[in-house]
């Protein structure tokens, strides 16, 4: 159970490991504020659709399962879209196009298909939470780099003195690609270092 | 006048706000199918085709079924022009994704039956397109920009070309990249993202472009 909850955070992180749902990651990570908003929306949709699919998994005919999954996901995305438009119109405006596009986000369909349609409700909800938080965490991480370097702020707070000249490139589109590429490389490097380290240790013993 | 505005839409969709590099739509196939030039070409053609079709179909459905107006089909046929036209715009996301999925299936079937040659080029890429966010993206963008029928068609077609352009450029670079010595940690996806960043930087240059 705990394993299902935590593996989304690092071991099979949806963004860096599974490389799923990259479009919104790149698009809305220009500020931490947007990243948190998007993350929350994805967590909601992921947990709810995992729950519903797991609930009716024995009733869904195998051959038309994908259209059914898409319908369920689209319903929750519409709910999020309307809620966000009602309660925080500013956030809704800055996320814009990318809210309806959660429907085609491969993380959600991927988790529903590979996990929720085969597992019990409680595990599916845990999986949704874990993956959702993993997604949000990576989103916030990327957004932090971009906002601090590109704007000199974090969540709107000034970080550096007034002498700091922000690298505007980082909040423009190229910055998104560069940041995610470098972070992914760093992660690979850490993994490689750890396996080599383990190897040396076991040999010494 | 008319033609000029269409040209502006086309150049804007291909270069200035390129779907992949400036709007970040369709990143998954962009990283996934850009290993070989041949595959990239097939994918690009399939995307251009489906994007144009999807733009036309979703625009028509939105304007005549979902939008509250006196020409709304439901208002005309079922409500017989009584009361006020129904506002079904909140069904946009669900309708569009279903229409696109159906459209892709349909196109696949037609191509299989009619043209084996085309089927060989596009066949394996068509199923991948349903979950390509660029298709849904262009449909929603057409509606939100308030484009008309012809403008939507041009925008869909040009966005497809923009996507193909970026994909083919990337595939060409990646084929060359296989011969180089990339640090171990950066091999595969990370270096592809760095490359994409450089390309995006180059495309930023088009932002200053002024037409008309």
Interface residues (C-beta under 8 A of the other chain):
Chain A: X19 X20 X22 X23 X24 X26 X27 X66 X67 X70 X71 X74 X75 X77 X78 X81 X82 X96 X97 X100 X101 X103 X104 X105 X106 X109 X169 X172 X173 X174 X175 X176 X177 X178 X180 X181 X182 X184 X185 X186 X188 X189 X192
Chain B: X21 X22 X23 X24 X25 X26 X27 X28 X31 X90 X91 X92 X93 X94 X97 X98 X101 X131 X132 X133 X136 X137 X140 X141 X144 X183 X184 X185 X186 X187 X189 X190 X191 X192 X193 X194 X196 X197 X198 X200 X201 X204
